[in-house]
Amino acid sequence: MNCDKPLTIRLPESELEILKAYCRQESRTQTEVIREHIRNLKKKIKTHIDD
């Protein structure tokens, strides 16, 4: 069973182009990059959220 939840975001064209360029450079998907950055945010939360 897939427990992933969809997320829709709006970005200015300039930020979307940055994301696309980074993904091409690293040969990664936008989903992979965004998930990694969200996981890194967990380290910055004072009260950690359980996995």
DSSP file (Angstrom, degrees, kcal/mol; ACC not computed):
  #  RESIDUE AA STRUCTURE BP1 BP2  ACC     N-H-->O    O-->H-N    N-H-->O    O-->H-N    TCO  KAPPA ALPHA  PHI   PSI    X-CA   Y-CA   Z-CA
    1    1 A M              0   0    0      0, 0.0     2,-0.6     0, 0.0     0, 0.0   0.000 360.0 360.0 360.0 134.6    0.0    0.0    0.0
    2    2 A N        +     0   0    0      1,-0.1     0, 0.0     2,-0.1     0, 0.0  -0.767 360.0 179.3 -88.9 119.3    1.3    3.4   -1.0
    3    3 A C        +     0   0    0     -2,-0.6    -1,-0.1     2,-0.1     2,-0.1   0.351  40.1 122.5-102.4   6.1    1.1    5.9    1.9
    4    4 A D        -     0   0    0      1,-0.0    -2,-0.1     0, 0.0     0, 0.0  -0.421  52.1-146.0 -66.9 142.2    2.7    8.8    0.1
    5    5 A K        -     0   0    0     -2,-0.1     2,-0.1     2,-0.0    -2,-0.1  -0.912  16.1-117.5-110.8 136.6    0.5   11.9   -0.1
    6    6 A P        -     0   0    0      0, 0.0     2,-0.4     0, 0.0    -1,-0.0  -0.399  27.5-165.7 -70.6 149.9    0.4   14.2   -3.1
    7    7 A L        -     0   0    0     -2,-0.1     2,-0.5     2,-0.0    -2,-0.0  -0.994   5.3-162.8-138.5 129.0    1.5   17.8   -2.6
    8    8 A T        +     0   0    0     -2,-0.4     2,-0.3     2,-0.0     0, 0.0  -0.950  14.3 178.3-112.7 130.6    0.9   20.7   -5.0
    9    9 A I        -     0   0    0     -2,-0.5     2,-0.5     2,-0.0    -2,-0.0  -0.920  22.8-135.8-128.8 157.0    3.0   23.9   -4.7
   10   10 A R        +     0   0    0     -2,-0.3    -2,-0.0     0, 0.0     0, 0.0  -0.947  26.2 178.7-111.9 132.2    3.1   27.1   -6.7
   11   11 A L        -     0   0    0     -2,-0.5     2,-0.1     2,-0.0    -2,-0.0  -0.964  34.3-106.4-129.8 146.7    6.5   28.5   -7.5
   12   12 A P    >>  -     0   0    0      0, 0.0     4,-2.2     0, 0.0     3,-0.6  -0.416  40.2-111.0 -62.3 150.5    7.6   31.6   -9.4
   13   13 A E  H 3> S+     0   0    0      1,-0.2     4,-2.3     2,-0.2     5,-0.2   0.868 117.7  57.2 -52.4 -39.9    9.0   30.6  -12.8
   14   14 A S  H 3> S+     0   0    0      1,-0.2     4,-1.5     2,-0.2    -1,-0.2   0.890 108.2  45.4 -63.2 -39.9   12.5   31.7  -11.7
   15   15 A E  H <> S+     0   0    0     -3,-0.6     4,-2.3     2,-0.2    -1,-0.2   0.874 111.0  53.2 -71.9 -36.7   12.5   29.3   -8.7
   16   16 A L  H  X S+     0   0    0     -4,-2.2     4,-2.7     1,-0.2    -2,-0.2   0.899 107.7  51.6 -62.5 -40.6   11.1   26.4  -10.9
   17   17 A E  H  X S+     0   0    0     -4,-2.3     4,-2.5    -5,-0.2    -1,-0.2   0.873 108.3  51.7 -65.0 -36.7   13.9   26.9  -13.3
   18   18 A I  H  X S+     0   0    0     -4,-1.5     4,-2.5     2,-0.2    -2,-0.2   0.940 111.3  47.4 -62.9 -46.8   16.5   26.7  -10.5
   19   19 A L  H  X S+     0   0    0     -4,-2.3     4,-2.5     1,-0.2    -2,-0.2   0.930 113.2  48.0 -60.4 -46.7   14.9   23.5   -9.3
   20   20 A K  H  X S+     0   0    0     -4,-2.7     4,-2.4     1,-0.2    -1,-0.2   0.906 111.7  49.6 -62.1 -42.5   14.9   22.0  -12.8
   21   21 A A  H  X S+     0   0    0     -4,-2.5     4,-2.5     2,-0.2    -1,-0.2   0.913 111.9  48.4 -63.7 -42.8   18.5   23.0  -13.5
   22   22 A Y  H  X S+     0   0    0     -4,-2.5     4,-2.4     2,-0.2    -2,-0.2   0.922 111.2  50.4 -62.9 -44.1   19.6   21.5  -10.2
   23   23 A C  H  X>S+     0   0    0     -4,-2.5     5,-2.1     2,-0.2     4,-0.9   0.901 111.7  47.4 -62.8 -41.6   17.8   18.3  -10.9
   24   24 A R  H ><5S+     0   0    0     -4,-2.4     3,-0.7     3,-0.2    -1,-0.2   0.939 112.3  50.1 -63.0 -46.1   19.3   18.0  -14.4
   25   25 A Q  H 3<5S+     0   0    0     -4,-2.5    -2,-0.2     1,-0.2    -1,-0.2   0.878 119.7  35.9 -59.9 -40.6   22.8   18.7  -13.0
   26   26 A E  H 3<5S-     0   0    0     -4,-2.4    -1,-0.2    -5,-0.2    -2,-0.2   0.438 104.8-125.6 -94.8  -1.3   22.4   16.0  -10.3
   27   27 A S  T <<5 +     0   0    0     -4,-0.9     2,-0.3    -3,-0.7    -3,-0.2   0.927  68.3 128.1  52.9  49.0   20.4   13.6  -12.4
   28   28 A R      < -     0   0    0     -5,-2.1    -1,-0.2    -6,-0.1    -2,-0.1  -0.896  60.9-108.7-129.7 158.8   17.7   13.5   -9.8
   29   29 A T     >  -     0   0    0     -2,-0.3     4,-2.0     1,-0.1     5,-0.2  -0.446  27.7-115.8 -83.0 161.8   13.9   14.0   -9.9
   30   30 A Q  H  > S+     0   0    0      1,-0.2     4,-2.6     2,-0.2     5,-0.2   0.892 117.6  55.2 -61.5 -39.3   12.2   17.1   -8.4
   31   31 A T  H  > S+     0   0    0      1,-0.2     4,-2.7     2,-0.2     5,-0.2   0.925 106.6  49.8 -60.6 -45.5   10.5   14.8   -5.9
   32   32 A E  H  > S+     0   0    0      1,-0.2     4,-2.2     2,-0.2    -1,-0.2   0.927 113.2  46.1 -59.2 -45.8   13.8   13.4   -4.7
   33   33 A V  H  X S+     0   0    0     -4,-2.0     4,-2.1     2,-0.2    -2,-0.2   0.925 114.2  46.6 -65.8 -45.5   15.3   16.8   -4.2
   34   34 A I  H  X S+     0   0    0     -4,-2.6     4,-2.3     1,-0.2    -1,-0.2   0.911 111.8  51.4 -65.5 -41.9   12.3   18.3   -2.5
   35   35 A R  H  X S+     0   0    0     -4,-2.7     4,-2.6    -5,-0.2    -1,-0.2   0.920 108.8  51.7 -60.6 -43.0   12.0   15.2   -0.2
   36   36 A E  H  X S+     0   0    0     -4,-2.2     4,-2.0    -5,-0.2    -1,-0.2   0.918 110.4  48.1 -60.1 -43.4   15.7   15.5    0.8
   37   37 A H  H  X S+     0   0    0     -4,-2.1     4,-1.3     2,-0.2    -1,-0.2   0.875 110.6  51.1 -67.4 -36.6   15.2   19.2    1.7
   38   38 A I  H  X S+     0   0    0     -4,-2.3     4,-1.0     2,-0.2     3,-0.3   0.920 108.9  51.4 -65.1 -42.6   12.1   18.4    3.7
   39   39 A R  H >X S+     0   0    0     -4,-2.6     4,-0.6     1,-0.2     3,-0.6   0.884 107.1  53.9 -61.5 -37.4   14.0   15.7    5.6
   40   40 A N  H >< S+     0   0    0     -4,-2.0     3,-0.7     1,-0.2     4,-0.5   0.812  99.6  62.1 -66.9 -29.1   16.8   18.2    6.3
   41   41 A L  H >X S+     0   0    0     -4,-1.3     3,-1.5    -3,-0.3     4,-0.7   0.833  90.5  68.4 -63.5 -31.2   14.2   20.6    7.8
   42   42 A K  H X< S+     0   0    0     -4,-1.0     3,-1.0    -3,-0.6    -1,-0.2   0.859  93.3  58.0 -56.8 -36.0   13.5   18.0   10.5
   43   43 A K  T << S+     0   0    0     -3,-0.7    -1,-0.3    -4,-0.6    -2,-0.2   0.745 104.5  52.3 -66.0 -23.2   17.0   18.6   11.9
   44   44 A K  T <4 S+     0   0    0     -3,-1.5     2,-0.4    -4,-0.5    -1,-0.2   0.547  84.9  99.9 -91.9  -9.0   16.1   22.3   12.4
   45   45 A I    <<  -     0   0    0     -3,-1.0     3,-0.1    -4,-0.7     4,-0.0  -0.668  66.2-147.6 -81.2 127.8   12.9   21.7   14.3
   46   46 A K  S    S+     0   0    0     -2,-0.4     2,-0.8     1,-0.2    -1,-0.2   0.904  93.7  43.8 -64.5 -42.4   13.4   22.1   18.0
   47   47 A T  S    S-     0   0    0     -3,-0.1    -1,-0.2     0, 0.0    -3,-0.0  -0.890  97.6-135.1-103.3 103.7   10.8   19.4   18.9
   48   48 A H        -     0   0    0     -2,-0.8     2,-0.4    -3,-0.1    -5,-0.1  -0.238   8.1-130.2 -64.6 144.0   11.5   16.6   16.5
   49   49 A I        -     0   0    0     -7,-0.1    -1,-0.1     1,-0.0    -4,-0.1  -0.786  27.1-116.6 -91.0 133.0    8.6   14.9   14.7
   50   50 A D              0   0    0     -2,-0.4    -1,-0.0     1,-0.1     0, 0.0  -0.369 360.0 360.0 -67.9 149.5    8.6   11.1   14.9
   51   51 A D              0   0    0     -2,-0.0    -1,-0.1     0, 0.0    -2,-0.0   0.470 360.0 360.0 -71.8 360.0    9.0    9.2   11.6
